[in-house]
């Protein structure tokens, strides 16, 4: 059980001790700094420990934000400091430094001393919430009046909703899903349970769509909306009750894609029952969505720690954001997850799977072109140097395997940063163009794949610090995915496109897993994993070789793709699960896709 050391002389009538116990803490009183140091020594180093001033006056949720958030090693508000095991050594040093010296609340002095050791102390935004340590009776009365004047529960509900979200989510889901989140919290449900319920609901929706019957499509549309409501609820529940966890980070980061792509598969199966083969469209929608997200992730990582963008394009964007209606229009036209799921649900219920995929591809293509064009303009007019951290993140996102790594090592020191993105673009155009133009199994495809491997190595031979080098990961994703799609479609044998769908889904999971590890601050997956599954260039070369070798036995090509998909999925999933349930995984909660 976590422990609170309550420092200072007791305040008659104060509910503070009971409030701390309601947050799950064991309360230990300490009259002064020396008593606090002795009490701290009795708390195991692997347990959360907090120091709170007995004179603290404020909202319980202010204490909850400071004392229970698992994402931060150290967190503080006025009069309260909490540390986890990662910051315990810094706290012990602070206690030794502070002793009985100094003025002001002991918890505040400790927080400053912890920061002085180089340990970051998170200070949550309280807004209208109160956290104070009054110096006398008048100040205490004023602070108590300020506490009474604020509806704490209303603030807590508002803060459970993301400050930035899409129009559909903000106005059609969040007004009531926050109350569902509170209902879940009061019944002891966890965000992970709600996330799992959302996945199960989406899988049932996919099953209904797979029936190919009108009632199934209608039920699928309704269940997809229910799944999305639960998807919003899990994040709001996590923020409402501060139930962030490593498992929750993994589930929330991956289940959205699993739900969406499973629904695509369900629509394709349902269409097939009606005699319409839309597996190619389903695969195209999945490719477009994944590449679009990689653009978002790569751009954000490339500029994660860059200085403010003062380019004309950024200035125009800021001016547009100052006009209220343009904010919502710009968020809607890129078809974020709320609008996208609503469109899919409505079209599924009232039209056909083919129309659903046509609308999805057109809408997502427009959104991808709009956001990518804006980011290219920002990058070209931006005057900033990319950091080593950003360059490493981009290198990890390229997913380069042993073939590209070998070339990069041979060329290192002799390659310049200028032109990396153009080399990657050339390789992508050659590979995707050949796959689309040449017949499946044509030996010339292997020669083009070898050239692609060479360009893949050359593109990453130097640090990715060019203005447009953030485009290299999405270019490689497009080359790999389009090659698999084109070869499977041109094979023209039963099962080829579904097998390709499974392969790209497995590879896409690996790419999303890489993104969320980097965003969590733990770095990319281990190199052995990338090498084992070949890297993007190795998989492209292997797929083209399989198509050429099996050209006279076309029926075996789907079997080969399925085997490759199973292999990649097993290796990636086993390592991903091991990581996300380990103690080294970040305790974060995904705040949603960036577009």
Secondary structure as GFF3:
##gff-version 3
##sequence-region A 1 595
A	DSSP	beta_strand	3	7	.	.	.	ID=ss1
A	DSSP	alpha_helix	16	22	.	.	.	ID=ss2
A	DSSP	beta_strand	26	30	.	.	.	ID=ss3
A	DSSP	alpha_helix	33	41	.	.	.	ID=ss4
A	DSSP	beta_strand	49	53	.	.	.	ID=ss5
A	DSSP	beta_strand	56	58	.	.	.	ID=ss6
A	DSSP	alpha_helix	60	67	.	.	.	ID=ss7
A	DSSP	beta_strand	74	77	.	.	.	ID=ss8
A	DSSP	beta_strand	80	83	.	.	.	ID=ss9
A	DSSP	three_ten_helix	85	87	.	.	.	ID=ss10
A	DSSP	alpha_helix	88	98	.	.	.	ID=ss11
A	DSSP	alpha_helix	106	116	.	.	.	ID=ss12
A	DSSP	beta_strand	131	133	.	.	.	ID=ss13
A	DSSP	alpha_helix	137	148	.	.	.	ID=ss14
A	DSSP	alpha_helix	152	159	.	.	.	ID=ss15
A	DSSP	alpha_helix	167	168	.	.	.	ID=ss16
A	DSSP	pi_helix	169	173	.	.	.	ID=ss17
A	DSSP	alpha_helix	174	186	.	.	.	ID=ss18
A	DSSP	alpha_helix	191	209	.	.	.	ID=ss19
A	DSSP	alpha_helix	214	241	.	.	.	ID=ss20
A	DSSP	alpha_helix	246	273	.	.	.	ID=ss21
A	DSSP	alpha_helix	279	302	.	.	.	ID=ss22
A	DSSP	alpha_helix	312	321	.	.	.	ID=ss23
A	DSSP	alpha_helix	324	333	.	.	.	ID=ss24
A	DSSP	alpha_helix	337	350	.	.	.	ID=ss25
A	DSSP	alpha_helix	353	381	.	.	.	ID=ss26
A	DSSP	alpha_helix	388	397	.	.	.	ID=ss27
A	DSSP	alpha_helix	402	411	.	.	.	ID=ss28
A	DSSP	alpha_helix	420	437	.	.	.	ID=ss29
A	DSSP	alpha_helix	444	459	.	.	.	ID=ss30
A	DSSP	alpha_helix	471	491	.	.	.	ID=ss31
A	DSSP	alpha_helix	496	519	.	.	.	ID=ss32
A	DSSP	alpha_helix	527	532	.	.	.	ID=ss33
A	DSSP	alpha_helix	535	549	.	.	.	ID=ss34
A	DSSP	three_ten_helix	554	556	.	.	.	ID=ss35
A	DSSP	alpha_helix	557	580	.	.	.	ID=ss36
###
